[in-house]
Amino acid sequence: MEERPAIAQRSTWMRVFHVIFFALLFQILELALALVAVVQLLSRIAVGHPLEELSSLGRRMAGYTHDIVAYITFASEEIPFPFDETESAPAAPREEPPESVTT
């Protein structure tokens, strides 16, 4: 049986859909990350340290953004949430030890 050209394969069109979806999602994440960065900067100015909850959120968003970029640039075939096989939220990256805060 003759193999169909890539453009005629369903998997190609699903990848096109996913790349467009994740490229748009990346743009939204970019704005959200900028907002987190501004709030963290304001927190640092106002109270002398960043907010731990937002630091944790920033780490998770960075990991998810990495997964998206790897997928849309074909560096990975593993599709990110919400289309992944496990249908679970993205895993939080490994926690880094907190930096010592000097006053």
Secondary structure, DSSP 8 states (H G I E B T S, - for coil): -----GGG-HHHHHHHHHHHHHHHHHHHHHHHHHHHHHHHHHHHHHHSS--HHHHHHHHHHHHHHHHHHHHHTTS-----TTSSSS-----------------
